[in-house]
Amino acid sequence: MYKEYDKIKITDLEVFANHGVFPEENALGQKFLVSATLYTDTRRAGLTDDLTASVHYGEVSAFIDRYLREHTFKLLERTAEALAEELLLHTKGLEKIRLEIKKPWAPVKLPLKTVSVEIERGWHTAYIALGSNIGDRSKYLNDAVRSLDTVNGCSVQKISRFLETPPYGVTDQDDFLNGCLELRTLLPPDELLEVLHQIEKEAGRERIIRWGPRTLDLDIIFYDDLVFEGKNLCIPHVEMHKRQFVLEPLCEIAPYKRHPVYGKTVWELNQDLCSGTDN
């Protein structure tokens, strides 16, 4: 899913903070040990000896210390999740993080050395297809792009042109306006799908007829190189290779993105569809 990044490690940074389920933990505070593996690209820093070309582990350590002292959470799980997100959002060049928070004085009334929570979080690249054939179609699509770009942990990187296309499936309806965008996101696929459904809902989307008219349609086409099949979500989108209204705009922004199942690029899939070649 990720390229092979270089690693910078911080081990057992001591922080005195106020996290815990019990009120006395929040009031009195206690020691925590934080270890972080920072995934980044150190190549330019290694060639130039320039500190600004790498992730500054001193600044990251100071951020961890300050954030944990200034916030209070009940659960270690929540503490780790919040800290990882803030580090990814605010640390230039940080692509992924493995974070472990240890609690040496866990109040379990049994002899133990430490309790810890370890998580791994990072940035992902998703490609989203957009469509509309009701009302002010371009406004619905542009509003969806803006809404997605304002979601915490999401950043729109590229947007294709919007193309006029005939309807697919149910053909007795107005033409669609379609496009695709590239999204950099911290959200896992299921949470990203929830966000897309909420944006559709805010645009007045009603799921009445499959492939029927809609104010807004948002689909996850690719998510990194993930291959996943669930009850409500399949990645890559199962019919994307059959849909020119997806492949054409996707060719604008990611022509060399390779389908993780078929092994062909988006450009090749589009050429196959145009020539009638079976994938």
C-alpha positions as CSV (number, residue, x, y, z in Angstrom):
1,M,0.0,0.0,0.0
2,Y,2.9,2.3,0.8
3,K,6.2,2.9,-1.0
4,E,9.2,2.0,1.0
5,Y,9.9,5.0,3.1
6,D,12.9,5.7,5.3
7,K,12.5,5.7,9.1
8,I,13.3,8.1,11.9
9,K,12.8,6.6,15.3
10,I,12.0,8.2,18.7
11,T,12.1,5.7,21.6
12,D,10.5,6.1,25.1
13,L,10.1,9.9,25.2
14,E,9.0,10.6,28.8
15,V,6.0,12.9,29.1
16,F,4.1,13.8,32.3
17,A,0.5,14.2,31.4
18,N,-3.1,13.8,32.6
19,H,-4.7,10.9,30.8
20,G,-6.8,8.1,32.3
21,V,-10.3,6.8,33.1
22,F,-10.1,7.7,36.8
23,P,-10.5,11.3,38.0
24,E,-7.3,11.2,40.1
25,E,-5.3,10.3,36.9
26,N,-6.7,13.4,35.2
27,A,-6.0,15.6,38.3
28,L,-2.6,14.3,39.5
29,G,-1.1,13.1,36.2
30,Q,1.5,10.4,35.6
31,K,4.4,9.4,33.4
32,F,3.9,8.2,29.8
33,L,6.5,6.8,27.5
34,V,6.1,7.6,23.8
35,S,7.8,5.8,20.9
36,A,7.3,6.9,17.3
37,T,8.6,5.6,14.0
38,L,8.4,8.4,11.4
39,Y,8.1,7.3,7.8
40,T,9.5,9.9,5.4
41,D,12.1,10.3,2.6
42,T,15.5,11.2,4.0
43,R,17.3,11.0,0.6
44,R,17.6,14.8,0.0
45,A,18.7,15.4,3.6
46,G,21.3,12.6,3.3
47,L,22.7,14.2,0.1
48,T,22.7,17.8,1.2
49,D,23.1,17.6,5.0
50,D,20.2,20.1,5.2
51,L,18.0,19.7,8.3
52,T,15.1,21.4,6.6
53,A,15.0,18.6,4.0
54,S,14.0,16.0,6.6
55,V,11.6,15.5,9.5
56,H,13.0,17.3,12.5
57,Y,12.8,14.8,15.3
58,G,13.5,17.4,17.9
59,E,10.5,19.4,16.8
60,V,8.4,16.3,16.7
61,S,9.4,15.3,20.2
62,A,8.5,18.8,21.5
63,F,5.2,18.6,19.7
64,I,4.4,15.3,21.3
65,D,5.3,16.6,24.8
66,R,3.3,19.8,24.4
67,Y,0.2,18.1,22.8
68,L,0.0,15.4,25.5
69,R,0.4,17.9,28.3
70,E,-2.2,20.3,26.9
71,H,-4.9,17.7,26.3
72,T,-6.7,15.2,28.5
73,F,-8.2,11.9,27.3
74,K,-9.6,8.9,29.1
75,L,-8.3,6.1,26.9
76,L,-4.9,5.4,25.6
77,E,-6.5,4.5,22.3
78,R,-8.0,8.0,21.9
79,T,-4.7,9.6,23.0
80,A,-2.7,7.7,20.4
81,E,-5.3,8.3,17.6
82,A,-5.5,12.1,18.3
83,L,-1.7,12.5,18.6
84,A,-1.0,10.5,15.4
85,E,-3.6,12.6,13.4
86,E,-2.1,15.9,14.7
87,L,1.4,14.8,13.8
88,L,0.4,13.8,10.3
89,L,-1.5,17.0,9.7
90,H,1.2,19.3,10.9
91,T,4.5,17.6,10.1
92,K,5.8,18.4,6.7
93,G,7.2,15.3,4.9
94,L,5.7,12.8,7.3
95,E,3.8,10.2,5.3
96,K,3.1,7.5,7.9
97,I,3.7,7.0,11.6
98,R,3.8,4.1,13.9
99,L,3.1,5.3,17.4
100,E,3.2,3.5,20.8
101,I,2.2,5.1,24.1
102,K,3.1,3.2,27.2
103,K,1.6,3.7,30.6
104,P,4.0,2.4,33.3
105,W,1.7,3.1,36.3
106,A,-1.5,1.6,34.9
107,P,-4.0,1.2,37.9
108,V,-4.8,-2.5,37.5
109,K,-3.8,-3.6,41.1
110,L,-1.5,-6.2,39.6
111,P,2.3,-6.3,39.1
112,L,3.1,-5.3,35.5
113,K,5.8,-3.4,33.8
114,T,3.7,-1.3,31.4
115,V,0.5,-1.2,29.4
116,S,0.6,0.3,25.9
117,V,-1.3,1.0,22.8
118,E,0.4,0.9,19.4
119,I,-1.1,2.1,16.1
120,E,0.0,2.8,12.6
121,R,-1.6,5.6,10.6
122,G,-0.7,7.4,7.3
123,W,-1.7,9.3,4.2
124,H,-3.5,7.5,1.4
125,T,-4.3,8.4,-2.2
126,A,-7.9,7.9,-3.3
127,Y,-9.6,8.6,-6.7
128,I,-13.2,9.7,-6.6
129,A,-15.7,9.8,-9.4
130,L,-18.3,12.6,-9.5
131,G,-21.5,12.8,-11.4
132,S,-24.8,14.8,-11.5
133,N,-27.7,15.0,-13.9
134,I,-30.3,17.0,-12.0
135,G,-30.5,20.8,-11.6
136,D,-27.3,22.9,-11.6
137,R,-25.0,20.0,-12.3
138,S,-21.7,22.0,-12.3
139,K,-22.6,23.6,-9.0
140,Y,-23.3,20.3,-7.4
141,L,-20.0,18.9,-8.5
142,N,-18.0,22.0,-7.5
143,D,-19.7,22.1,-4.1
144,A,-18.9,18.5,-3.6
145,V,-15.2,19.2,-4.3
146,R,-15.1,22.1,-1.9
147,S,-16.9,20.1,0.8
148,L,-14.5,17.2,0.5
149,D,-11.5,19.5,0.6
150,T,-12.7,20.9,4.0
151,V,-13.1,17.5,5.7
152,N,-10.4,17.1,8.4
153,G,-7.7,14.8,7.1
154,C,-8.7,15.3,3.4
155,S,-7.0,17.4,0.7
156,V,-8.1,17.5,-2.9
157,Q,-4.9,17.3,-5.1
158,K,-6.2,17.2,-8.7
159,I,-9.5,17.7,-10.4
160,S,-10.4,16.7,-14.0
161,R,-12.5,18.7,-16.4
162,F,-16.2,18.0,-16.2
163,L,-17.5,16.1,-19.2
164,E,-21.0,15.8,-20.6
165,T,-21.9,12.1,-20.9
166,P,-25.0,10.0,-21.8
167,P,-26.7,8.1,-18.9
168,Y,-25.5,4.6,-18.0
169,G,-27.9,1.8,-17.1
170,V,-31.2,3.6,-17.1
171,T,-31.0,5.6,-20.4
172,D,-34.3,7.4,-20.2
173,Q,-33.0,10.4,-18.3
174,D,-31.0,13.6,-18.8
175,D,-27.3,13.6,-19.6
176,F,-24.7,13.6,-16.8
177,L,-21.9,15.9,-16.0
178,N,-19.0,13.7,-14.8
179,G,-15.5,14.2,-13.5
180,C,-12.8,12.7,-11.2
181,L,-10.5,13.9,-8.5
182,E,-7.4,12.8,-6.6
183,L,-7.7,12.9,-2.9
184,R,-5.0,12.8,-0.2
185,T,-6.6,11.4,2.9
186,L,-6.1,10.0,6.4
187,L,-9.5,8.3,6.4
188,P,-9.8,4.6,6.0
189,P,-12.1,3.5,3.1
190,D,-15.2,2.9,5.2
191,E,-15.0,6.3,6.9
192,L,-14.3,8.0,3.5
193,L,-17.4,6.3,2.1
194,E,-19.5,7.7,5.0
195,V,-18.2,11.2,4.2
196,L,-19.1,10.8,0.6
197,H,-22.6,9.6,1.5
198,Q,-23.0,12.6,3.8
199,I,-22.0,15.0,1.1
200,E,-24.4,13.3,-1.3
201,K,-27.2,13.7,1.3
202,E,-26.5,17.4,1.8
203,A,-26.9,17.8,-2.0
204,G,-30.3,16.2,-1.8
205,R,-29.3,12.8,-3.2
206,E,-32.2,10.2,-3.0
207,R,-31.4,6.5,-3.6
208,I,-34.6,5.4,-5.2
209,I,-33.7,3.9,-8.6
210,R,-30.3,2.2,-9.3
211,W,-28.5,4.2,-12.0
212,G,-31.4,6.6,-11.9
213,P,-31.3,10.5,-11.9
214,R,-29.4,12.1,-9.0
215,T,-28.2,15.4,-7.9
216,L,-24.8,14.0,-6.9
217,D,-23.0,10.7,-7.2
218,L,-19.7,10.1,-5.5
219,D,-17.8,6.8,-5.9
220,I,-14.4,5.6,-4.6
221,I,-12.6,4.2,-7.7
222,F,-9.2,3.5,-6.3
223,Y,-7.7,3.6,-2.8
224,D,-3.9,3.2,-3.0
225,D,-3.5,-0.3,-4.4
226,L,-6.1,-1.8,-2.1
227,V,-8.2,-4.7,-3.3
228,F,-11.2,-5.0,-1.0
229,E,-14.7,-6.5,-1.2
230,G,-17.3,-5.8,1.5
231,K,-21.0,-5.6,1.8
232,N,-21.3,-1.9,0.9
233,L,-18.0,-1.2,-0.7
234,C,-15.7,-2.8,-3.4
235,I,-12.3,-1.3,-4.2
236,P,-11.4,-0.9,-7.0
237,H,-14.9,0.0,-8.2
238,V,-16.1,-3.2,-9.8
239,E,-17.4,-1.6,-13.0
240,M,-15.0,1.3,-13.5
241,H,-13.2,-0.5,-16.4
242,K,-16.6,-0.5,-18.2
243,R,-17.4,3.1,-17.8
244,Q,-16.0,5.7,-20.1
245,F,-17.5,8.5,-18.1
246,V,-15.1,7.4,-15.3
247,L,-12.0,6.4,-17.4
248,E,-11.9,9.6,-19.6
249,P,-11.7,12.1,-16.7
250,L,-9.5,9.7,-14.7
251,C,-7.1,9.7,-17.7
252,E,-6.7,13.4,-17.3
253,I,-5.3,13.2,-13.7
254,A,-4.0,9.6,-13.4
255,P,-3.3,8.0,-16.8
256,Y,-0.6,5.8,-15.5
257,K,-2.4,4.6,-12.3
258,R,-2.4,0.8,-12.6
259,H,-5.4,-1.3,-11.8
260,P,-4.3,-3.6,-9.0
261,V,-6.4,-6.5,-10.3
262,Y,-6.2,-6.2,-14.1
263,G,-2.6,-4.9,-14.1
264,K,-3.4,-2.3,-16.8
265,T,-3.1,1.5,-16.5
266,V,-6.1,3.8,-16.6
267,W,-5.0,4.9,-20.1
268,E,-4.8,1.2,-21.3
269,L,-8.3,0.4,-19.8
270,N,-9.7,3.4,-21.6
271,Q,-8.1,2.4,-24.9
272,D,-9.5,-1.1,-24.4
273,L,-13.0,0.2,-23.8
274,C,-12.8,2.5,-26.9
275,S,-11.7,-0.4,-29.1
276,G,-14.1,-2.9,-27.6
277,T,-11.4,-5.1,-26.2
278,D,-12.4,-7.3,-23.3
279,N,-10.4,-6.9,-20.1
